[in-house]
């Protein structure tokens, strides 16, 4: 109803006026709204710019921590602020520790991460939003490992010590290693998609860690 109420204003705007409508996605708007507007797409901020802003604004003092957050926030300063939350930082550290563990234990990893999510509160929307970070963090973890294996030591990978430990456990890199890491990235992306489609949080977590275990156990 609110969108329809805008149509008349968009068709006959007040004199000497410019109307700016801000939305996360044009697809979320009514077609009647889109047809009356000129769409301007804004690109995400460069990771280096986010890192500089975090330090300049005094949100992060450690350059290594700022670089890590900048690599995870997908060019959004607001997302970077969210990543400063102590609960998310604790979740990230616990997850990275589980993903780098040798040997990797699916059940143990799922249990520990579920406990971290439960300690953050019981509101379903909060649980789902926080759980989505499990998969986003996992994507970043395996992506850093893939960069290190495929292109040699990566400057950003060194920011995450657990990634270095995980890569060392893989032994001498081969083409199969690159394929395996690519599958792990895809696995995390798929889990995030399932969660966005309103899949059960516990079931999505179980399926993800089980699949990770199967991929890592392959000869």
C-alpha positions in Angstrom: 0.0 0.0 0.0 2.8 2.4 0.8 4.4 1.7 -2.6 1.2 2.4 -4.4 0.8 5.6 -2.5 4.1 6.8 -4.0 3.0 6.4 -7.6 1.1 9.7 -7.8 4.0 11.5 -6.3 6.4 9.9 -8.7 4.2 10.7 -11.7 3.7 14.3 -10.7 6.5 15.3 -8.3 6.6 18.8 -6.7 8.3 21.5 -8.8 12.0 21.8 -8.6 12.4 18.5 -6.7 14.6 15.4 -7.0 13.3 12.2 -5.4 15.9 9.6 -4.3 14.6 6.1 -3.4 17.1 3.8 -1.7 16.6 0.1 -1.8 18.8 -3.0 -1.2 17.5 -4.6 -4.4 15.5 -3.3 -7.3 13.8 -6.7 -7.6 12.2 -6.0 -4.2 10.3 -3.0 -5.6 7.0 -3.0 -7.5 7.4 -3.0 -11.2 5.2 0.2 -11.3 7.8 1.9 -9.0 10.8 0.7 -11.1 9.2 1.9 -14.4 8.9 5.4 -13.0 12.5 5.6 -11.8 16.0 5.7 -13.2 18.0 2.9 -11.5 21.5 3.9 -10.4 23.6 0.9 -9.1 26.2 1.6 -6.4 29.3 -0.7 -6.2 30.5 -2.1 -2.9 33.4 -0.3 -1.3 36.9 -1.6 -1.9 38.3 -3.7 0.9 41.2 -1.3 1.3 38.9 1.7 1.7 36.8 -0.2 4.3 40.0 -1.1 6.2 41.1 2.6 6.2 37.7 3.8 7.4 37.6 1.3 10.2 41.0 2.5 11.5 40.4 6.2 10.8 37.0 6.2 12.6 38.6 4.4 15.6 36.4 1.3 15.3 39.4 -1.0 15.0 42.9 -0.3 16.2 44.7 -3.4 15.0 45.5 -3.3 11.2 45.3 -7.1 11.0 41.8 -7.2 12.5 40.7 -4.3 10.3 42.0 -6.2 7.2 40.2 -9.3 8.2 36.9 -7.6 8.8 37.3 -5.6 5.5 37.7 -8.9 3.6 34.5 -10.3 5.1 32.1 -7.3 4.9 31.6 -7.5 1.1 32.2 -3.7 0.7 29.6 -2.7 3.3 30.7 -0.5 6.2 27.5 -1.3 8.1 28.3 -5.1 7.8 31.8 -4.3 9.0 30.3 -2.6 12.1 28.2 -5.8 12.7 31.4 -7.9 12.6 32.7 -5.9 15.5 30.1 -7.5 17.8 31.8 -9.7 20.4 29.3 -12.6 19.9 30.1 -12.7 16.1 33.9 -12.5 16.8 33.7 -15.4 19.3 31.6 -17.4 16.8 34.1 -16.8 14.1 37.1 -17.8 16.2 35.3 -21.0 17.3 34.3 -21.9 13.8 37.8 -21.3 12.4 39.2 -23.5 15.1 36.8 -26.3 14.3 37.4 -26.0 10.5 41.2 -26.2 11.1 41.0 -29.1 13.5 42.9 -32.2 12.6 41.2 -34.5 12.2 38.0 -32.6 11.4 35.0 -34.0 13.4 31.7 -33.2 11.9 29.5 -33.9 14.9 31.8 -32.1 17.3 32.0 -29.0 15.1 28.2 -28.9 14.6 27.7 -29.3 18.4 30.1 -26.5 19.3 28.8 -24.1 16.7 25.2 -24.8 17.7 26.1 -24.1 21.4 27.6 -20.8 20.3 24.4 -19.8 18.5 22.2 -20.8 21.4 24.3 -18.7 23.8 23.5 -15.6 21.7 19.8 -15.7 22.4 16.6 -17.5 21.6 14.9 -15.1 19.1 14.4 -17.1 15.8 15.3 -14.1 13.6 18.5 -13.4 15.5 19.4 -17.1 15.4 18.9 -17.3 11.6 20.8 -14.1 10.9 23.7 -15.2 13.1 23.7 -18.7 11.7 24.1 -17.2 8.2 27.4 -15.9 9.3 28.6 -19.4 10.0 28.4 -20.1 6.3 29.8 -16.7 5.2 32.8 -17.2 7.5 33.2 -20.7 6.1 33.2 -19.3 2.6 35.9 -16.9 3.5 37.9 -19.5 5.4 38.0 -21.9 2.4 38.5 -19.1 -0.1 41.6 -17.9 1.7 42.9 -21.5 1.7 42.2 -21.8 -2.0 44.1 -18.5 -2.7 47.0 -19.7 -0.7 47.2 -23.2 -2.4 46.5 -21.9 -5.9 48.7 -18.8 -5.9 51.2 -19.3 -3.1 51.3 -17.3 0.2 48.4 -14.8 0.2 48.9 -11.6 2.2 45.3 -11.7 3.5 45.5 -15.4 4.4 48.2 -14.7 6.9 45.6 -12.6 8.8 43.8 -15.9 9.7 46.3 -18.2 11.4 43.8 -21.1 11.4 43.8 -20.9 7.6 47.6 -21.3 7.5 47.3 -24.3 9.9 44.6 -25.9 7.7 46.6 -25.4 4.5 49.7 -27.0 6.0 47.6 -30.0 7.0 46.8 -30.5 3.3 50.4 -31.3 2.4 51.9 -30.7 -1.0 49.2 -28.9 -3.1 47.9 -30.7 -6.2 45.1 -30.1 -8.7 42.9 -32.4 -6.5 43.6 -30.1 -3.6 42.3 -27.1 -5.5 39.2 -29.0 -6.6 38.5 -30.1 -3.0 38.8 -26.6 -1.7 36.5 -25.3 -4.5 33.9 -27.9 -3.5 34.2 -26.7 0.1 33.5 -23.1 -0.9 30.5 -24.3 -3.0 29.3 -26.3 0.0 29.2 -23.3 2.2 27.5 -21.1 -0.4 24.8 -23.8 -0.9 24.2 -24.0 2.8 23.8 -20.2 3.0 21.3 -20.3 0.1 19.3 -23.0 1.9 19.2 -20.9 5.0 18.0 -17.9 3.0 15.2 -20.1 1.6 14.0 -20.6 5.2 15.5 -24.0 5.8 15.8 -25.3 9.4 18.9 -23.8 11.1 19.8 -27.0 12.9 19.3 -29.2 9.8 21.3 -26.8 7.6 24.2 -26.8 10.1 24.1 -30.6 10.4 24.0 -31.1 6.6 26.8 -28.6 6.1 29.3 -30.0 8.6 28.5 -33.6 7.4 29.3 -32.7 3.8 32.5 -30.9 4.9 33.5 -34.1 6.7 32.8 -36.2 3.7 34.8 -34.0 1.4 37.8 -33.9 3.7 37.8 -37.7 4.1 37.9 -38.4 0.4 41.2 -40.0 -0.6 
